[in-house]
Every structure is written in C-alpha cells, then in structure tokens.
Amino acid sequence: MACYNACPKQAVEISDSPDGFLYPSVNADKCVDCGACERACPIVSPLSPLGNGHPQAYAVWHKKDRCFSSSGGAFSAFARKVIEKDGVVFGAAFDEDLHLRHTEVWDVEGLAALRGSKYVQSEIGETFRKIKKYLQEGREVFFCGTPCQVAGLRGYLGKSYDNLLTADLACHGVPSDGIFQKYLKKLKNRLGKAEGFVKIENYEFRRRDGWGLAPSISTATNCRPLYGIDALYMEAFDKSAIFRECCYHCPFAKIPRVGDVTLADFWGIGRHGVKFKHNVMRGVSLVLTNTEKGRKALSALGDDTFIEERTLEEALIENHNLTGASKRHPQRTEIIKAFLNKQMGLGEIDRRFHLVDHSMKGQIKMWSLRLGLFEKVKAFYNWYKSR
Ligand SMILES: Cc1cc2nc3c(=O)[nH]c(=O)nc-3n(C[C@H](O)[C@H](O)[C@H](O)COP(=O)(O)OP(=O)(O)OC[C@H]3O[C@@H](n4cnc5c(N)ncnc54)[C@H](O)[C@@H]3O)c2cc1C
C-alpha cells in the first residue's frame, strides 16, 4: 500500500484477487511514469537498516491493560504515552462487519478497539498519507503494524521523523480478509441455527484473560469459545496454511528489525536458563528496542509498566518468526481454495486437509483446554521451571 499512498495521480489501483488478497496494479492511462510508487516500495527500493542490529530484549507488561491485551499489553503502554502528549495512535480495528482496517485513535478509551491480535491482513487504505500530514503538523504519531506495514510506511515517508515512533509485530503471516469472511459465514451456517443466532458480532482470535491462542465468538446472546473444527481458521493459521504468498519469504522477518521497537509474545520466558520469578499466566510481552528512539520510549514508560531486561538469545528460542519466515504448508493453495469455496463446509475442509489434530494427544489437549485443565498444568509447569 506504500505505492498506492505515494502515487500523485491515483494511478495505482487496488483490487481483489482469486486468493482473497488485495493487490496493486498500475492504470497506464493515468500513470505519468514519475517513479514515486517504486521509490516508496520497500521491496523494489530496500530500506537502509535501522539501529545497529543488536536489539535489547525486555519482558514487559502494563499493569492495567495486560488483561485486555493478547500478550502483556506492551502496545498499550507505548500508546498511552503518545496520547498523553496529545499524539495519535494507528493500529488495526474491526469495523461493524468484522473487516479489519488501520484506524487512528486520539484517546485512551479508543485504544480498546486496537488492542488484541487479529490474525488477518488489515487494510491500510490512506493511512500513510494521514500519518505524513500529522507528522508535518508536528504531532506525535505512534504506528503499530506487521513488519511489512512498518516498512511500507517508512518507504512511503522516505525520511525519518523525530515525532514518529514505529512498532513492528513479530509476524507468523497474514491470511486475507476474503478467507476470514468466508470462514465466518461457514461458522455461522454451522452453529447459528442450533444456537439461535443470526450474526457473529465479534471474533476474538485469542483469549485475553489468560495467555494462549484460544479463539471465541460473541453473538447477541453470548460469548462462546471455539474448539476443534469450529476453530478451523486458527488451526490453518497456526499451520501456516493460508498466508499471503509473499509471507513465506518475508524479507522483514530478521534482525535488524524494521520498527523502533518490536512487539511479540515472550513465549518460553524463564524456561531456558535464566529464571523468571513472576506470574506469567496473564501474558508477557517481549519488547525489542531496535533504535535509540525505541530505547528512550521504553525507559519513559513509567510505574504502571513492569519491565525486566532479558537476553536476546532467550527471546529468540521460542519465537522463530523474529528471525525467519513461516514455512509454506504444502497444500496452501488448495486449502485457500477450499476456504473460499461457498459449497464446502468446515467439516469437509478438515476431512480433506486434516488441519485439526484428531490424534489421542490432540484430543487430550482439546479436552483439557475445554475443561480449563490446560491452563492449570501450564501454570504448574511455569512455576516449576522458574523456581
Ligand atoms: C498477523 C499477526 C501475526 C503475529 N505473529 C506472531 C508470532 O508469530 N509470534 C509472536 O510472538 N507474536 C506474533 N504476533 C504479535 C502478538 O500476537 C501480539 O500482537 C503482540 O505481542 C502485541 O501484544 P500486546 O499485548 O502488546 O498488544 P495488544 O493490545 O494485543 O495489541 C496488538 C497491537 O497489534 C495491532 N494489530 C492487531 N492485529 C493486527 C493486524 N492484523 N495487522 C496489523 N496490526 C495488528 C493492534 O492494532 C495493536 O496495535 C502477531 C500479530 C499479528 C497481528
């Protein structure tokens, strides 16, 4: 979307493709060959690296927002500071039809819509143009997105701004809005009649009261967790089966990272040598500070944020996507086609591609999740390992 934002003649057009993703193309009748799109594109014109390639790693959580965020709420901690300075925060929020778009937020209340990982590609629209305008007006701006989105913003801006802070997320890959919408329809067809609802009002990709990947839906009458075939989208996400083709050779999944800070889950904290003597069950963020600006922003976070320095080695052990792209599922194209096929139900997709683990081990895990035992065992294991 950097090219789309950069074109002064609106000659870059964005359209749907058969795999459900949006792609740019150039309308030759409008194009004046100025090269702005190619200069802005971080693939055609690679960015110079940020920082010295030796980020510091921290375990972080925000004392209030931890329970409303996917990991430890590090995003909210940075966002609150920018809002305190009358700045603006850009992140991904659902509209009322559950399409994900990058959105601007000016107050702490507005952050609620941005919180939480949504495992689908968010639409950037004209976000980069808006950001440039605010930066030129001297406003503080905080942008959080996937590494390719941060790279796109930096490519579009073409220079650094002291009043811009960027956070890139560790990224497993992104499925398309097209696939997500088709999945929601299939899920509604599967559950709606029996459970008496006509609309899925909200979809949570991850529970917020604990620290895990369990999805749930909200309808007019209740909020219910999803398991097994009902959670097929998350099974496919986890197995890297439905990502945009370029995610499998992502050039930004490496150190040096593209943002001033990198935000991720601190998976495995305390289990690989250096003990971590705190309760991790409500989620722990990993923050990498990649630039001097990122380091200053972290040290300004204040008393409502827990911060402990850890080693980069520990941070990387269970978080492969910080240093490498996800491995393409061998049936990725067929699985995407199946999700996009109106005639195919979730049960049939699973029968064809075996996305849900129906082995004894998989079933034990699913039932222990359902019964709440999984969290208890995990809590005990974490306590035992960090004694
Ligand atoms: C597609 C995707 C894949 C990810 N893969 C990994 C991974 O492999 N390993 C890992 O450790 N962490 C991964 N993350 C990051 C992780 O899920 C958390 O978002 C991160 O740890 C921040 O958590 P938090 O508690 O600080 O913030 P939260 O309060 O949970 O906020 C999350 C922030 O991310 C933004 N955001 C949410 N969804 C999207 C989206 N689709 N596109 C762009 N921005 C979005 C929100 O606007 C908000 O700014 C991924 C996130 C996404 C969106």
Ligand as a Chemical Component Dictionary entry (heavy atoms), coordinates in Angstrom:
data_LIG
# 
_chem_comp.id                   LIG 
_chem_comp.type                 NON-POLYMER 
_chem_comp.pdbx_formal_charge   0 
_chem_comp.three_letter_code    LIG 
# 
loop_
_chem_comp_atom.comp_id 
_chem_comp_atom.atom_id 
_chem_comp_atom.alt_atom_id 
_chem_comp_atom.type_symbol 
_chem_comp_atom.charge 
_chem_comp_atom.model_Cartn_x 
_chem_comp_atom.model_Cartn_y 
_chem_comp_atom.model_Cartn_z 
_chem_comp_atom.pdbx_ordinal 
LIG C1  C1  C 0 -0.822 -11.373 11.952 1  
LIG C2  C2  C 0 -0.038 -11.420 13.232 2  
LIG C3  C3  C 0 0.872  -12.435 13.445 3  
LIG C4  C4  C 0 1.625  -12.484 14.640 4  
LIG N1  N1  N 0 2.529  -13.487 14.834 5  
LIG C5  C5  C 0 3.255  -13.524 15.990 6  
LIG C6  C6  C 0 4.237  -14.550 16.228 7  
LIG O1  O1  O 0 4.457  -15.423 15.385 8  
LIG N2  N2  N 0 4.924  -14.528 17.412 9  
LIG C7  C7  C 0 4.710  -13.559 18.344 10 
LIG O2  O2  O 0 5.361  -13.569 19.403 11 
LIG N3  N3  N 0 3.804  -12.580 18.150 12 
LIG C8  C8  C 0 3.073  -12.540 17.000 13 
LIG N4  N4  N 0 2.161  -11.524 16.793 14 
LIG C9  C9  C 0 2.089  -10.435 17.782 15 
LIG C10 C10 C 0 1.269  -10.785 19.007 16 
LIG O3  O3  O 0 0.111  -11.522 18.647 17 
LIG C11 C11 C 0 0.808  -9.512  19.732 18 
LIG O4  O4  O 0 0.090  -8.690  18.830 19 
LIG C12 C12 C 0 1.953  -8.701  20.244 20 
LIG O5  O5  O 0 2.680  -9.469  21.166 21 
LIG C13 C13 C 0 1.443  -7.412  20.909 22 
LIG O6  O6  O 0 0.700  -7.732  22.015 23 
LIG P1  P1  P 0 0.291  -6.632  23.121 24 
LIG O7  O7  O 0 -0.283 -7.345  24.283 25 
LIG O8  O8  O 0 1.450  -5.709  23.334 26 
LIG O9  O9  O 0 -0.740 -5.755  22.327 27 
LIG P2  P2  P 0 -2.287 -5.861  22.005 28 
LIG O10 O10 O 0 -3.045 -4.968  22.908 29 
LIG O11 O11 O 0 -2.729 -7.241  21.921 30 
LIG O12 O12 O 0 -2.308 -5.094  20.591 31 
LIG C14 C14 C 0 -1.862 -5.606  19.435 32 
LIG C15 C15 C 0 -1.419 -4.486  18.504 33 
LIG O13 O13 O 0 -1.280 -5.076  17.210 34 
LIG C16 C16 C 0 -2.092 -4.416  16.261 35 
LIG N5  N5  N 0 -2.661 -5.421  15.374 36 
LIG C17 C17 C 0 -3.515 -6.403  15.723 37 
LIG N6  N6  N 0 -3.797 -7.138  14.642 38 
LIG C18 C18 C 0 -3.119 -6.618  13.604 39 
LIG C19 C19 C 0 -3.024 -6.935  12.243 40 
LIG N7  N7  N 0 -3.667 -7.949  11.703 41 
LIG N8  N8  N 0 -2.226 -6.181  11.457 42 
LIG C20 C20 C 0 -1.542 -5.137  11.967 43 
LIG N9  N9  N 0 -1.601 -4.782  13.269 44 
LIG C21 C21 C 0 -2.386 -5.510  14.077 45 
LIG C22 C22 C 0 -3.180 -3.746  17.077 46 
LIG O14 O14 O 0 -3.679 -2.633  16.411 47 
LIG C23 C23 C 0 -2.408 -3.340  18.319 48 
LIG O15 O15 O 0 -1.711 -2.189  17.984 49 
LIG C24 C24 C 0 1.406  -11.483 15.616 50 
LIG C25 C25 C 0 0.461  -10.460 15.406 51 
LIG C26 C26 C 0 -0.253 -10.419 14.233 52 
LIG C27 C27 C 0 -1.259 -9.315  14.021 53 
# 
loop_
_chem_comp_bond.comp_id 
_chem_comp_bond.atom_id_1 
_chem_comp_bond.atom_id_2 
_chem_comp_bond.value_order 
_chem_comp_bond.pdbx_ordinal 
LIG C1  C2  SING 1  
LIG C2  C3  SING 2  
LIG C2  C26 DOUB 3  
LIG C3  C4  DOUB 4  
LIG C4  N1  SING 5  
LIG C4  C24 SING 6  
LIG N1  C5  DOUB 7  
LIG C5  C6  SING 8  
LIG C5  C8  SING 9  
LIG C6  O1  DOUB 10 
LIG C6  N2  SING 11 
LIG N2  C7  SING 12 
LIG C7  O2  DOUB 13 
LIG C7  N3  SING 14 
LIG N3  C8  DOUB 15 
LIG C8  N4  SING 16 
LIG N4  C9  SING 17 
LIG N4  C24 SING 18 
LIG C9  C10 SING 19 
LIG C10 O3  SING 20 
LIG C10 C11 SING 21 
LIG C11 O4  SING 22 
LIG C11 C12 SING 23 
LIG C12 O5  SING 24 
LIG C12 C13 SING 25 
LIG C13 O6  SING 26 
LIG O6  P1  SING 27 
LIG P1  O7  DOUB 28 
LIG P1  O8  SING 29 
LIG P1  O9  SING 30 
LIG O9  P2  SING 31 
LIG P2  O10 DOUB 32 
LIG P2  O11 SING 33 
LIG P2  O12 SING 34 
LIG O12 C14 SING 35 
LIG C14 C15 SING 36 
LIG C15 O13 SING 37 
LIG C15 C23 SING 38 
LIG O13 C16 SING 39 
LIG C16 N5  SING 40 
LIG C16 C22 SING 41 
LIG N5  C17 SING 42 
LIG N5  C21 SING 43 
LIG C17 N6  DOUB 44 
LIG N6  C18 SING 45 
LIG C18 C19 SING 46 
LIG C18 C21 DOUB 47 
LIG C19 N7  SING 48 
LIG C19 N8  DOUB 49 
LIG N8  C20 SING 50 
LIG C20 N9  DOUB 51 
LIG N9  C21 SING 52 
LIG C22 O14 SING 53 
LIG C22 C23 SING 54 
LIG C23 O15 SING 55 
LIG C24 C25 DOUB 56 
LIG C25 C26 SING 57 
LIG C26 C27 SING 58 
# 
